[in-house]
Amino acid sequence: MADLINEYRIMYFLYEAYQAHRRITFQVLKTKLESMNDAGYLLPALSYLRLNGYVDGSYERLGLTGKGLRTTELLFRKFFIYLKRHRDDELSTWINSL
């Protein structure tokens, strides 16, 4: 489960960059995910995402592929459906934090 959480966090920051019509560098990713980088999880998770076609580009211009974009959006949709069905009282808190 930890790997999925790490991969989601990377894809979330790349999705934010995509929405702003820009790409993100590895250095920025390291800064934003400092605790993940310090624990040694950032590079393996990013390598997995690149190998499986979710992320493309060099370390100076990382971005989501079409597959990565669809997966990220699907994950958000399923997460909100789950919250609405099982934790309706927490839905507004999650929407505000995201």
DSSP file (Angstrom, degrees, kcal/mol; ACC not computed):
  #  RESIDUE AA STRUCTURE BP1 BP2  ACC     N-H-->O    O-->H-N    N-H-->O    O-->H-N    TCO  KAPPA ALPHA  PHI   PSI    X-CA   Y-CA   Z-CA
    1    1 A M     >        0   0    0      0, 0.0     4,-2.1     0, 0.0     5,-0.2   0.000 360.0 360.0 360.0 -33.5    0.0    0.0    0.0
    2    2 A A  H  >  +     0   0    0      1,-0.2     4,-2.4     2,-0.2     5,-0.2   0.886 360.0  53.8 -61.8 -37.5    2.9    2.4    0.7
    3    3 A D  H  > S+     0   0    0      1,-0.2     4,-2.6     2,-0.2    -1,-0.2   0.918 107.5  50.0 -63.1 -42.3    4.0    2.2   -2.9
    4    4 A L  H  > S+     0   0    0      1,-0.2     4,-2.4     2,-0.2    -1,-0.2   0.896 110.5  49.9 -63.3 -40.3    0.6    3.1   -4.2
    5    5 A I  H  X S+     0   0    0     -4,-2.1     4,-2.2     2,-0.2    -1,-0.2   0.917 111.8  48.5 -64.5 -42.7    0.5    6.1   -1.8
    6    6 A N  H  X S+     0   0    0     -4,-2.4     4,-1.8     2,-0.2    -2,-0.2   0.915 112.8  47.4 -63.8 -43.2    3.9    7.3   -3.0
    7    7 A E  H  X S+     0   0    0     -4,-2.6     4,-2.5     1,-0.2    -1,-0.2   0.893 110.5  52.5 -66.5 -39.1    3.0    6.9   -6.6
    8    8 A Y  H  X S+     0   0    0     -4,-2.4     4,-2.5    -5,-0.2    -1,-0.2   0.914 106.9  53.2 -61.3 -42.5   -0.2    8.8   -6.1
    9    9 A R  H  X S+     0   0    0     -4,-2.2     4,-1.7     2,-0.2    -1,-0.2   0.906 110.5  46.7 -62.3 -41.4    1.6   11.7   -4.4
   10   10 A I  H  X S+     0   0    0     -4,-1.8     4,-2.1     1,-0.2    -1,-0.2   0.945 113.3  48.4 -63.2 -47.6    4.0   12.0   -7.4
   11   11 A M  H  X S+     0   0    0     -4,-2.5     4,-2.3     1,-0.2    -2,-0.2   0.839 106.4  58.3 -64.5 -32.6    1.1   11.9   -9.9
   12   12 A Y  H  X S+     0   0    0     -4,-2.5     4,-2.1     2,-0.2    -1,-0.2   0.934 108.6  44.1 -62.3 -46.4   -0.8   14.5   -7.8
   13   13 A F  H  X S+     0   0    0     -4,-1.7     4,-1.9     1,-0.2    -2,-0.2   0.872 114.2  49.9 -68.3 -35.8    2.0   17.0   -8.2
   14   14 A L  H  X S+     0   0    0     -4,-2.1     4,-2.2     2,-0.2    50,-0.3   0.851 109.0  53.0 -69.1 -33.0    2.4   16.2  -11.9
   15   15 A Y  H  X S+     0   0    0     -4,-2.3     4,-2.3     2,-0.2    -2,-0.2   0.902 107.1  51.6 -67.3 -41.4   -1.3   16.6  -12.3
   16   16 A E  H  X S+     0   0    0     -4,-2.1     4,-1.2     1,-0.2    -2,-0.2   0.921 110.9  48.2 -59.3 -43.8   -1.2   20.1  -10.7
   17   17 A A  H  <>S+     0   0    0     -4,-1.9     5,-2.3     1,-0.2     3,-0.3   0.899 109.4  53.5 -64.3 -40.1    1.6   21.0  -13.1
   18   18 A Y  H ><5S+     0   0    0     -4,-2.2     3,-1.7     1,-0.2    -1,-0.2   0.910 106.0  52.5 -60.2 -42.9   -0.4   19.7  -16.0
   19   19 A Q  H 3<5S+     0   0    0     -4,-2.3    -1,-0.2     1,-0.3    -2,-0.2   0.787 109.2  50.1 -64.8 -27.1   -3.4   21.8  -15.0
   20   20 A A  T 3<5S-     0   0    0     -4,-1.2    -1,-0.3    -3,-0.3    -2,-0.2   0.318 117.0-116.5 -91.6   7.2   -1.1   24.9  -15.0
   21   21 A H  T < 5S+     0   0    0     -3,-1.7     2,-0.3     1,-0.2    -3,-0.2   0.897  78.8 103.3  58.9  45.2    0.2   23.9  -18.5
   22   22 A R      < -     0   0    0     -5,-2.3     2,-0.3    -6,-0.1    -1,-0.2  -0.926  65.3-122.1-144.2 170.3    3.8   23.3  -17.4
   23   23 A R        -     0   0    0     -2,-0.3     2,-0.4    -3,-0.1    40,-0.2  -0.741  24.5-130.9-110.5 164.2    6.1   20.5  -16.6
   24   24 A I  B     -A   62   0A   0     38,-2.2    38,-2.9    -2,-0.3     2,-0.2  -0.891  12.5-131.3-119.7 146.3    7.9   19.9  -13.3
   25   25 A T     >  -     0   0    0     -2,-0.4     4,-2.1    36,-0.2    35,-0.2  -0.551  23.4-117.4 -91.9 160.8   11.6   19.2  -12.6
   26   26 A F  H  > S+     0   0    0     33,-3.2     4,-2.7     1,-0.2     5,-0.2   0.861 115.3  58.0 -62.8 -35.5   12.9   16.4  -10.4
   27   27 A Q  H  > S+     0   0    0     32,-0.3     4,-1.9     2,-0.2    -1,-0.2   0.902 106.8  47.2 -63.0 -41.2   14.4   19.0   -8.1
   28   28 A V  H  > S+     0   0    0      2,-0.2     4,-2.7     1,-0.2     5,-0.2   0.915 111.8  51.0 -65.4 -42.2   11.0   20.6   -7.5
   29   29 A L  H  X S+     0   0    0     -4,-2.1     4,-2.3     1,-0.2    -2,-0.2   0.904 108.7  51.7 -61.2 -42.0    9.5   17.2   -6.9
   30   30 A K  H  < S+     0   0    0     -4,-2.7     7,-0.3     1,-0.2    -1,-0.2   0.886 111.6  47.7 -61.4 -39.0   12.3   16.4   -4.4
   31   31 A T  H >< S+     0   0    0     -4,-1.9     3,-1.0     1,-0.2    -2,-0.2   0.928 114.3  44.7 -68.4 -45.6   11.5   19.7   -2.6
   32   32 A K  H 3< S+     0   0    0     -4,-2.7     3,-0.2     1,-0.3    -2,-0.2   0.830 122.7  37.4 -69.2 -31.8    7.7   19.2   -2.5
   33   33 A L  T 3X S+     0   0    0     -4,-2.3     4,-2.5    -5,-0.2    -1,-0.3  -0.326  75.4 144.8-114.1  48.3    8.1   15.5   -1.4
   34   34 A E  H <> S+     0   0    0     -3,-1.0     4,-2.9     1,-0.2     5,-0.2   0.875  70.4  49.0 -58.0 -44.3   11.1   16.0    0.9
   35   35 A S  H  > S+     0   0    0      1,-0.2     4,-1.6     2,-0.2    -1,-0.2   0.885 112.5  49.0 -66.3 -36.6   10.1   13.4    3.5
   36   36 A M  H  4>S+     0   0    0      2,-0.2     5,-2.4     1,-0.2     6,-0.9   0.890 113.3  47.2 -67.9 -39.3    9.5   10.8    0.7
   37   37 A N  H ><5S+     0   0    0     -4,-2.5     3,-1.3    -7,-0.3    -2,-0.2   0.911 109.6  52.9 -67.3 -42.8   12.8   11.6   -0.8
   38   38 A D  H 3<5S+     0   0    0     -4,-2.9    -1,-0.2     1,-0.3    -2,-0.2   0.837 107.6  52.1 -62.2 -32.9   14.6   11.4    2.5
   39   39 A A  T 3<5S-     0   0    0     -4,-1.6    -1,-0.3    -5,-0.2    -2,-0.2   0.540 117.4-114.8 -81.0  -6.2   13.1    8.0    3.1
   40   40 A G  T < 5S+     0   0    0     -3,-1.3    -3,-0.2    -4,-0.3    -2,-0.1   0.686  86.2 111.3  84.1  18.8   14.4    6.8   -0.3
   41   41 A Y     >< +     0   0    0     -5,-2.4     4,-1.9    -6,-0.2     5,-0.2   0.682  56.5  73.3 -96.9 -20.3   10.9    6.3   -1.8
   42   42 A L  H  > S+     0   0    0     -6,-0.9     4,-2.6     1,-0.2     5,-0.2   0.953  96.8  43.8 -65.2 -54.0   10.9    9.0   -4.4
   43   43 A L  H  > S+     0   0    0      1,-0.2     4,-2.6     2,-0.2     5,-0.2   0.911 114.8  47.7 -63.8 -45.2   13.2    7.7   -7.0
   44   44 A P  H  > S+     0   0    0      0, 0.0     4,-2.2     0, 0.0    -1,-0.2   0.914 114.6  47.1 -62.4 -40.0   11.9    4.1   -7.0
   45   45 A A  H  X S+     0   0    0     -4,-1.9     4,-2.2     2,-0.2    -2,-0.2   0.915 114.0  47.2 -67.0 -42.2    8.3    5.3   -7.3
   46   46 A L  H  X S+     0   0    0     -4,-2.6     4,-2.3    -5,-0.2    -1,-0.2   0.896 110.7  52.3 -65.7 -40.0    9.1    7.7  -10.1
   47   47 A S  H  X S+     0   0    0     -4,-2.6     4,-2.7    -5,-0.2    -1,-0.2   0.908 109.1  50.3 -62.1 -42.1   11.1    5.0  -11.9
   48   48 A Y  H  X S+     0   0    0     -4,-2.2     4,-1.9     1,-0.2    -2,-0.2   0.924 110.5  49.2 -61.2 -45.1    8.1    2.7  -11.7
   49   49 A L  H  <>S+     0   0    0     -4,-2.2     5,-2.6     1,-0.2     6,-1.3   0.883 113.6  46.1 -64.0 -38.4    5.8    5.4  -13.0
   50   50 A R  H ><5S+     0   0    0     -4,-2.3     3,-1.2     4,-0.2    -2,-0.2   0.915 111.6  51.4 -70.2 -42.6    8.1    6.1  -15.9
   51   51 A L  H 3<5S+     0   0    0     -4,-2.7    -2,-0.2     1,-0.2    -1,-0.2   0.839 111.6  47.4 -63.1 -34.0    8.7    2.4  -16.8
   52   52 A N  T 3<5S-     0   0    0     -4,-1.9    -1,-0.2    -5,-0.2    -2,-0.2   0.292 118.3-106.8 -96.2   9.4    4.9    1.7  -16.9
   53   53 A G  T < 5S+     0   0    0     -3,-1.2    15,-0.4     2,-0.3    14,-0.4   0.680  88.6 112.4  82.3  18.8    4.1    4.7  -19.1
   54   54 A Y  S   <S+     0   0    0     -5,-2.6    11,-2.2     1,-0.2     2,-0.4   0.761  81.4  32.5 -89.7 -28.6    2.4    7.0  -16.5
   55   55 A V  E     +B   64   0B   0     -6,-1.3     2,-0.3     9,-0.3    -2,-0.3  -0.964  68.7 178.7-130.0 142.7    5.1    9.7  -16.6
   56   56 A D  E     +B   63   0B   0      7,-2.8     7,-1.9    -2,-0.4     2,-0.1  -0.848  31.9  62.1-135.6 175.2    7.4   10.8  -19.4
   57   57 A G  S    S-     0   0    0     -2,-0.3     5,-0.2     5,-0.2     2,-0.1  -0.189  79.3 -62.2  98.6 168.8   10.1   13.3  -20.1
   58   58 A S    >   -     0   0    0      3,-0.3     3,-1.3     1,-0.1    -2,-0.1  -0.258  57.3 -94.9 -79.9 174.7   13.6   13.9  -18.7
   59   59 A Y  T 3  S+     0   0    0      1,-0.3   -33,-3.2     2,-0.1   -32,-0.3   0.645 127.6  55.6 -67.9 -12.4   14.3   14.8  -15.1
   60   60 A E  T 3  S+     0   0    0    -35,-0.2    -1,-0.3     1,-0.2   -37,-0.1   0.609 119.8  27.9 -91.6 -14.3   14.2   18.4  -16.2
   61   61 A R  S <  S+     0   0    0     -3,-1.3    -3,-0.3   -36,-0.1     2,-0.2  -0.471  76.2 173.4-147.1  68.8   10.7   18.2  -17.7
   62   62 A L  B     +A   24   0A   0    -38,-2.9   -38,-2.2    -3,-0.3     2,-0.3  -0.557  10.5 159.4 -79.9 142.2    8.6   15.5  -16.1
   63   63 A G  E     -B   56   0B   0     -7,-1.9    -7,-2.8    -2,-0.2     2,-0.2  -0.986  40.8 -95.0-156.0 161.5    4.9   15.3  -17.1
   64   64 A L  E     -B   55   0B   0    -50,-0.3    -9,-0.3    -2,-0.3     2,-0.1  -0.546  33.3-139.1 -77.6 143.5    2.0   12.9  -17.1
   65   65 A T     >  -     0   0    0    -11,-2.2     4,-2.5    -2,-0.2     5,-0.2  -0.359  37.3 -93.7 -84.7 177.8    1.3   10.8  -20.2
   66   66 A G  H  > S+     0   0    0      1,-0.2     4,-2.5     2,-0.2     5,-0.2   0.901 130.3  51.0 -59.5 -40.2   -2.3   10.3  -21.4
   67   67 A K  H  > S+     0   0    0    -14,-0.4     4,-2.3     1,-0.2    -1,-0.2   0.903 110.7  48.4 -63.0 -42.5   -2.4    7.1  -19.4
   68   68 A G  H  > S+     0   0    0    -15,-0.4     4,-2.3   -14,-0.2    -2,-0.2   0.885 111.3  50.1 -65.7 -39.1   -1.1    8.9  -16.3
   69   69 A L  H  X S+     0   0    0     -4,-2.5     4,-2.4     2,-0.2     5,-0.2   0.938 112.3  46.3 -64.9 -48.1   -3.7   11.7  -16.7
   70   70 A R  H  X S+     0   0    0     -4,-2.5     4,-2.4     1,-0.2    -2,-0.2   0.911 113.4  49.9 -61.3 -42.4   -6.6    9.2  -17.1
   71   71 A T  H  X S+     0   0    0     -4,-2.3     4,-2.4     2,-0.2    -1,-0.2   0.907 110.7  49.0 -64.5 -42.6   -5.4    7.2  -14.1
   72   72 A T  H  X S+     0   0    0     -4,-2.3     4,-2.1     2,-0.2    -2,-0.2   0.930 113.4  46.0 -63.3 -46.2   -5.1   10.2  -11.9
   73   73 A E  H  X S+     0   0    0     -4,-2.4     4,-2.3     1,-0.2    -2,-0.2   0.889 112.7  50.6 -65.4 -38.7   -8.5   11.5  -12.8
   74   74 A L  H  X S+     0   0    0     -4,-2.4     4,-2.7    -5,-0.2     5,-0.2   0.897 108.4  52.7 -64.7 -40.3  -10.1    8.1  -12.3
   75   75 A L  H  X S+     0   0    0     -4,-2.4     4,-2.2     2,-0.2    -2,-0.2   0.918 110.0  48.0 -61.3 -44.3   -8.4    7.8   -8.9
   76   76 A F  H  X S+     0   0    0     -4,-2.1     4,-2.4     2,-0.2     5,-0.2   0.928 112.4  49.2 -62.3 -45.2   -9.9   11.1   -7.8
   77   77 A R  H  X S+     0   0    0     -4,-2.3     4,-2.3     1,-0.2    -2,-0.2   0.938 113.2  45.7 -60.6 -47.6  -13.4   10.2   -9.1
   78   78 A K  H  X S+     0   0    0     -4,-2.7     4,-2.4     1,-0.2    -1,-0.2   0.874 111.2  53.9 -64.9 -36.4  -13.4    6.8   -7.3
   79   79 A F  H  X S+     0   0    0     -4,-2.2     4,-2.5    -5,-0.2    -1,-0.2   0.921 110.6  45.4 -63.4 -44.5  -12.0    8.4   -4.1
   80   80 A F  H  X S+     0   0    0     -4,-2.4     4,-2.6     2,-0.2    -2,-0.2   0.867 111.3  52.5 -69.9 -34.9  -14.9   10.9   -4.0
   81   81 A I  H  X S+     0   0    0     -4,-2.3     4,-2.1    -5,-0.2     5,-0.2   0.929 110.6  48.9 -63.3 -43.7  -17.5    8.3   -4.8
   82   82 A Y  H  X>S+     0   0    0     -4,-2.4     4,-2.9     2,-0.2     5,-0.5   0.936 112.2  48.0 -59.8 -47.6  -16.1    6.2   -1.9
   83   83 A L  H  X5S+     0   0    0     -4,-2.5     4,-2.2     1,-0.2     7,-0.2   0.917 110.8  51.1 -60.5 -43.4  -16.2    9.2    0.5
   84   84 A K  H  <5S+     0   0    0     -4,-2.6     4,-0.3     1,-0.2    -1,-0.2   0.885 117.3  39.2 -63.1 -38.5  -19.7   10.1   -0.6
   85   85 A R  H  <5S+     0   0    0     -4,-2.1    -2,-0.2    -5,-0.2    -1,-0.2   0.887 132.5  19.9 -77.8 -40.6  -21.0    6.6    0.1
   86   86 A H  H  <5S+     0   0    0     -4,-2.9    -3,-0.2    -5,-0.2    -2,-0.2   0.671 134.7  25.6-110.4 -20.4  -19.1    5.7    3.2
   87   87 A R    >X< +     0   0    0     -4,-2.2     3,-1.9    -5,-0.5     4,-0.6  -0.327  62.3 154.8-142.6  55.1  -17.9    8.9    4.9
   88   88 A D  G >4 S+     0   0    0     -4,-0.3     3,-0.9     1,-0.3     4,-0.5   0.803  72.7  61.8 -57.2 -32.3  -20.3   11.6    3.8
   89   89 A D  G 34 S+     0   0    0      1,-0.2    -1,-0.3     2,-0.1     4,-0.2   0.734 106.4  46.0 -68.2 -21.5  -19.6   13.7    6.9
   90   90 A E  G <> S+     0   0    0     -3,-1.9     4,-2.0    -7,-0.2    -1,-0.2   0.471  85.9  94.4 -97.2  -4.0  -15.9   14.0    5.8
   91   91 A L  H <X S+     0   0    0     -3,-0.9     4,-2.4    -4,-0.6     5,-0.2   0.906  84.0  48.1 -59.3 -47.1  -16.6   14.9    2.1
   92   92 A S  H  > S+     0   0    0     -4,-0.5     4,-2.2     1,-0.2    -1,-0.2   0.870 109.8  54.0 -64.8 -35.1  -16.5   18.7    2.5
   93   93 A T  H  > S+     0   0    0     -4,-0.2     4,-1.9     2,-0.2    -1,-0.2   0.924 111.0  45.4 -63.1 -44.4  -13.2   18.4    4.5
   94   94 A W  H  X S+     0   0    0     -4,-2.0     4,-2.0     2,-0.2    -2,-0.2   0.896 111.1  52.4 -66.7 -40.9  -11.6   16.4    1.8
   95   95 A I  H  < S+     0   0    0     -4,-2.4    -2,-0.2     1,-0.2    -1,-0.2   0.917 110.9  47.9 -62.4 -42.7  -12.8   18.7   -1.0
   96   96 A N  H  < S+     0   0    0     -4,-2.2    -1,-0.2     1,-0.2    -2,-0.2   0.882 112.2  48.8 -65.6 -38.2  -11.4   21.8    0.8
   97   97 A S  H  <        0   0    0     -4,-1.9    -1,-0.2     1,-0.2    -2,-0.2   0.810 360.0 360.0 -75.0 -27.7   -8.0   20.1    1.4
   98   98 A L     <        0   0    0     -4,-2.0    -1,-0.2    -5,-0.1    -2,-0.2   0.461 360.0 360.0 -89.4 360.0   -7.7   19.0   -2.2
